[in-house]
Amino acid sequence: MASAPRPWRALWALVVGFFMILIDSTIVSVANPRILEGLHTDIDSVIWVTSAYLLTYATPLLITGRLGDRFGPKNLYLVGLTIFTLASLWCGLSGDIGWLITARAVQGLGAALMAPQTMAVITRVFPAERRGAAMGVWGAVAGVGTLVGPIVGGLIVDALGWPWIFFVNVPIGVVAFALAVILVPRLEMHPHRFDLLGVVLSAVGMFLLVFGIQEGERYDWGTIAGPISVWLLIIVGVVVLVAFVVWQRFNRAEPLLPLRLFRDRNFALANIGITAVGFTVTSFALPLVFYLQLVRGMTPTQSALMFAPMAVSIFISPFTGRALDRVHPRTIGAVGMVLLALSLVLYAVLLTPDQSVGVLLIPAFVLGIAQAGIWAPLSVSATRNLPLNLAGAGAGVYNATRQVGAVLGSASIAALIQSRLVADLPAAAGGSVSQAGFGGGALPAPLHDGFTAAMAQSILLPAAGAIIAFVVVLFLVRPGGPAPVPVPATAPAAQPVDEARAAEHSAQ
């Protein structure tokens, strides 16, 4: 018989690995100049060190979530963690940019296997009425993990060199593996049929869409090779994904993506909201880092530490998570989204070439409070009514939409920064972001005003994403109100008797 703390031990074991893969989404950004220098390569190749990871992380999430339902979330998590850890060692040992990019792609695949399983396990081991506190912890990890990457990266690069941002994953991965083996229970597997056509359509569509968005700025939204253009890839990707959805609608066997999940209002809204949140939290840091390093002359570590007040979310998130078991998620989510938008507007207003460093810590603190209220309400709303045999599929969809939002945010903020620099600094090397970012040292003083204005204006884009998320949250209904998503008679049973008993035991 399971003891009361067991679900929590499983959660803490899983978030170690989850935190690691989230940090690796952003940790490389501050190491790019050192990688460029150490491997004697060019900027375009260095950018692919991050792009390859994000691409192989985002593309298979729909599939890996479903694999967790079929083969067990614990098994998939351990396989993904093993791949991720070994690929991290490969990254650190790479002496050539090509090998590093390849290793990062494999690392992203490991992350894609892991990410949906963390959310699926929470859905299956915590009863619905106690899931808010668990999702509060998951949300804190999701928020903080994407923010502390640059801080950790800056400290490691300055102290030990760029290979160590990858080597550090090896002991963490070993510990995470041992914790998962010991503390995460083996959950019931559901004998799903595998939708091979759906797998191909979703993978191809996601790859073309994400690749086109990621590489748009690099190719100036024009031609990549011959008749192939960025927009052609994006359009074809959208068409293939539409074909995938149509196939899921008419697939009489068992679709990869059960569209009936979207009959639940909260699940549909939460996926829209997490896309907007992913867009916002990925895009806001880039203009701020440019400002801090190029106008204020800070080192990578110093600029990353300017976001340290956001760590306040670590202490607040568990409390907001517990409150979600009693308070309507719409209330907490709305406050979090408003604070998120407010913090970014404050940045836009306060950015001046000679602004006090202490003043700039204020919006960072507000942003940290906001982080505590933006992740858990959406994740709780998305998972509360999921049938247990579709927990992996739902988690895969949710993580995929978050990652697509992140890619959209990354591409959009780069394009906006480029356009604002062209407008505000027309004589400064054509306003090239890449040249500004890797020119070495601070900008000349006469350019500070124009560059700062461009960065402040750019921050309003992620603020708009936060406002969209706020509007979405207002339409959430209290979880548990609507009937659970129906499962047709042709699908496997939602909760076998032995799994129902396990869920009851874990709730005791």
N, C-alpha and C positions, 0 to 999 in steps of 0.2 A: 504494500500500500504506500503510495507516494506521500511524502511528508510535505507540510505546508510550504517550506521555503524552496522546494525543488524547482518550480517554474522560474523563480528569481535566479537561482544558481545557473540554470540553463541560459537565461537571458544575459547574465553578466559574462558567461563564457563566450556567447556569440558576439557580443558587442566589441570584444577585443579585436577579432578579425574584421568586423564591419568598420570599426574606426580606422584600422590600418588601410583598408582599400579606399576609404574616402580621403584620407590624407594624401594618398598617392595620386589622386586626381589633380591636386594643386601643388604638391611639394616640389615638383620639378621646375615650376615657373621661376623661382629665384636662383636656380642652379644653371639656367640656360647659358648665361655668359661664360661660366666656368667650363661647361660641357663643350661649348663652341671652341674655347681656347684649348682645352685638354685633348680633344679629338681632332683638332685641326680641320674643322668642317665649316659650313656656311649656315646662315640664319634659317633658310628654308628647311634644311635638314634637321636643325635643332628643334624647330617648331613641331616637326613630326614626332619627336620623342613624346610629346604630350598628346598630339592628335591620334597617334596609333593606339595609345592606351584608351582614350575616350571612345574611339571608333569601335574597337573590339569589346569594350565594356557595354556600350549602348545597344549594339546591333542584336545580340542574341538573347536579350533579357526576357522577351516573351517566351522563348523556347526553354530557357533554363528554369523559369518559374514552373512551367508545366512538367519538366523533368523531375523537379522536386516532388510533385504530386505522385509521379509514377514510381520513382526509385527511392523515395524517402528524403525529406529535407536535410536530415543529418548526414546521410551518405553524400549527397551532392555538395553540401557545405565542405565536408572534409576533402573531397576530390578537388574542389575549387581552391581551397586553402593550400593544398599541396602544390598545385600548379602555380599559384601566386607566389608562394615562398621560394620555390626553385627558380622561377623566372626572375625574382628579385636578385637572387645570387648571380644569375646569368647577366642581369643588367649591370651590376657592380663590376663584374669581371670583363665586360665588353671593352675592347680596345679599339673598336671601329664603330662609326656612327650607324652603319647598316645593321650590325649585330645588335646594337643598343635599341634601335627602332623595332627590330624583330622581337627582341626579348620583351619590350614594353607591350607589343601586341599580344604576346602570349600571357603576359601579366594581366592585361585587360580581360582576356577570356577567363582566367581564373576568378577575377573579381565578379564577372557576370554570372558565374556559377554560384558564387557565395551570396551575393546581395539579396536576391528574392527569398532565400531560405531563412534569413534572419527574421524577416517579417512574417513568413509563413509559420515558423515555429511559435512566435508570439501568439498568432491567431489561434493555433491549435492547442497550446498548453495553458493559456490563460483563459478563464471563463470570461464571457463578454462583460460582466459587471465589474471585473477587475482589470480589464485590458487598458484602461486609460492611463493608470500609473506606469504600466509596462511600456506603453507607447510614448509616454513622457520621457522615459530614459532613452528609448530608441530615437526619439526626435532630438534630444539633446546631443546624442552622438552624431546624428546626421548633420545637425547644424554646426556644432563645434568642429567636427572632423574636416569639413570643407573650409573652415576658416583658419585653423591652426596650422594647416599644411605649409603655407609660406613662412610662418614663424619658425616652425621646427626645421624646415628646409634651410632657412637663412642661418640658423645657429649651427647646424651640422656642416653646411658647406664652408662657413667661415672657420670652423674649428678643425674639421677632419678632411674636407675635400668632397667633391660631388659623388664619387662612388658610394660613400657611406649613407646617402639618403636611400639607397637600395639595400646595402648590407644590413642596416638596422632592422629591416623587415624579417631577416632570417631568424634571429632568436625570438622575436615577437611571434612569428608564425609557428615556431615549434611550441611555444607556450600555449598559443591559441588552439593548436591541434590537440594537445594533451587535455586542456580544459574541456574542449568540445567532446572528446572521446569519453571523458569521465562524467561530465555533468549534463550533457544534452541527451534527452531520452530518444530512443528509436520509436518513431511514430508509425502508425498504420500506413502501408502503401496502398494506393488505389490503382487497380489494373486498367489504366486508360489505354485506349487505342491511340496510335500515334498518327497524326495528320501530316503525312509527308509533304503533300502539296502546300499545306499551310506553312510548314517549316520553311520551304524554299521561298515562297512568296514573301513571308514576313522578313526573312533574312536579307533577301535581295532588296526589297523595298526600303528597309531600315538602313541598309548599307549605303544605297544611293542617296537617300535623303540626308543622312548624317554626314556622309563624305562631302556632298555638295555644299551643305551649310558650313562645315568646318573649313573647307578650302576656298570658299567664295572670295574672301578678302585677299587671300594669297594670289589668286589669279585675276584680281580686280573685277570679279563677277563677269568674266569674259570667257575666252576660249582656253581650254585645257590642252587639247591636242586635236588637230585636224578639225572635223565637224563637231567634235564633242565640246560642249560648253558647260559651265557651272549650272546654268539655268536648265539645260537639257537634262542633266543628272537629277536635279531636284524635281523637275516635272515628271520624269520617268519614275522616280522613286515614289512620288505621290500616287501616280496611276497604278503602280504595282501594289501599293498598300491599299488602295481602293479595291483592287481586284481581290486582295487578301480578305478584306472585310466582306465583300460579296460572297466569296467562297465559304467563309465562316457562316454566313447566313443560310446558305443552301446545302451545306455539308450535312448529309443525313446520318452519318456515323457519329464521330465525336470530334468537334472542332478544336483546334489549338487554342483559340480564343473564344470562350463561351460568351456570346454577345448578351446572353440573358443577365450577365453580371451588371450590365449597364441599365437594366430595368430598375435597379436600386438607385434611387435619386442621389443618395449620399456618395455612393461609389463613383457615379458619373461626375458629380460636382467636385469631389476630392481629386480626381485625376486632372480636371481642368485647373483646379487651384494649385496642385503641386507642380504642374507645368509652369505656371506663372511664378511660383516661388523659386523653382530651379532656375528660371530665367533671371530672376532678380539677384539671388545670392551669388550666382556665378559671374554676373556682369558688373556689379558695383565696384569690385576691388581694383579692377584694371586701371581706371582713370585716377583712382586715389594713389595707387602705387607709383604711377607715372609722375603725379604731382609731387609726392613725397621725395622721390629719388632725383628727379630732374630739376625741380624748382627749389626744393628745400635741401638738396644735396645729401640726403640720408643714404646710408648703406642698406643693402637688402635686409639685414637683420633689424636695423633701426626702424625701417619703414614697416616691416612686418609686426614689430612690437607696438606700433601705433594702433593695432587692432586688438591688443591684449584685453582691454576692458570688456570685449564681447564675451570673455570667458565667464562673466557673471551668469550666463545662461546655464552653465553646468550646475550651479547651485539652485537656480529657480525652477528649471524644467521638471525635476521630480515632483515638486509641489503642484505645478500646474497640471502635470499628468494625473496625480491623484484627484485633483479637483474635477477632472473630466469625468470621473465616475459619478459625480453628483451634479455638476454644472453643465448646462448646454454647451457643446463644443463651439457653437456659433458665437457665444459670448466671448470666450477666451480667444478664439481665432480672430474675431473682429478687432479686439484690442491689440493683439499681436501684429496684425497686418497694418493697422493704423500707425503703431509705433515704428514699424519697419519703414513705411513711407515717410513718416516724420523724420526719422534719423537721416534718410538719404536727402531729403529736402534741406535739412540743417547743414549737411555737408556742402550741398550746392551753394547755400547762402554764405557759409562761413569761409569757404576757400578763397583766400587772398594770398599773394606772394609772401606777405610778412605776418600771417596770422600766427597767434600764439599756439605753441604745441599743446599746452594745457587745454585750451579752448577746443582744439580738434579731438581731444579725448572724450568730450561730452557726447557728440553723436555716436561715437563708438560704444559708449556705455548704454545709450538708449537702444542701439542696435542689438546689444547683448540681451537686454530685457525682452526685446521683440522676438528674438530667436526662441525664447522659452515658450512663446505663445503661437508660433506659426507652424511647427512641425506636428506636434502630437494631435491637435484637433483634426487636422486633415487625415492623418493615418488612422486614428480611431474611427472617424466617420467612414473611411474607405473599407475597413476590415470588419466592422461590428456585425454586419449581416451576411458575411461570406459563408456559404456552406463549407464545412471543413475539408471536403474532398476537392474543393476548388481554391483552397487557400494559396497554393503555389501559383496557380494561374492568375489570381487577383494580385498577388504580390509582384509577379512579373510585370503585369500591366502597369501597376503603380510606379515601380522603379523605372520602367521604360519611359513613361511620360515625364517623370522627373528628369531623367537623363537627356531626353530630347529637349526639354526646356532649358537645361544647362548649355547644350550645344547651341541652341538658338540665341541664348543670352551672350555666349562668348563671341559668336559671329556678328551679332547685331551691335554690340558695344564697340568692337574693333572697327566696324564700318562707320559708326557714328563719330568715334574719335577721329578717324581719318578725315571725315567731311568737315568737322569743326576745326581741325588744325588747318585744313586748306583755307577755310573762311577766315580764321583769326590770325594765322601765321602764313599768309600766302607766299612770303619770300623765304620761308624756312624749309628748304629742301623739299618743296612741294608738300609740306606737312606730312611727311612720311612717318608713320607710326614705327615701323621697324627701324628706321634710321635713328629716330629719337630715342627709342627704347634701348638701343645697343651702341649709342654714340660714345658712351663712357663719360662719367662725370655729369655735373649739373649744366643746365643750359646757360647761355650768356644772360646777364641781367636784363638787357633790353627786351628779351623774349618772354620774360616771366609773366607779365600781365596777360598777354594774349594766350599763352599756353595754359595758365591757370583758368582763364575764362572758358577755354575749350573743355577742360576737364570738368569744371563745375556744370556746364551745360550738359555734358554727357551723362552725368550722374542722374539727371532727371529721367533718363530712359528706364533704368531699373526701378526708380520710384514709381513710374507708371505701371510697371509690372506688379508692384506691391498693391497698388490701388485696384487693379483687375482682380487680384487674389482676394482683396477685401470684399469686393462686390460678390464674388462667388461664395464666400463664406456666409454671407447674409442669407443665402437661400438654403443652407443646410437645415435638415430637420433633426430632431433629437434621435440619436442612434437607438435602435430597438423599437422605435415606433412603427415603421413599416414592416410588413411581413417579410421573412427571409426570402432571398432570391429563390424562385422555384427551380427544382431539379427534375427534368423530365424522367419518365419511367425508364427510358432507354439508357440513361447514364448510370454509373455506379452509385450505390447508396451513399447518401451524404455523410452518414456517421454510423459505421458498423457498431454492433452491440459492445464489442470489447473496447473499441475506441471511446464510446460514450462513457463506459465505466472509468476508463483512464482519465477522461476529462473531469468526471465527477471527483475522482480521487485527488487530482491536482488542485481542485478548488477547495478541498477540505482543509 
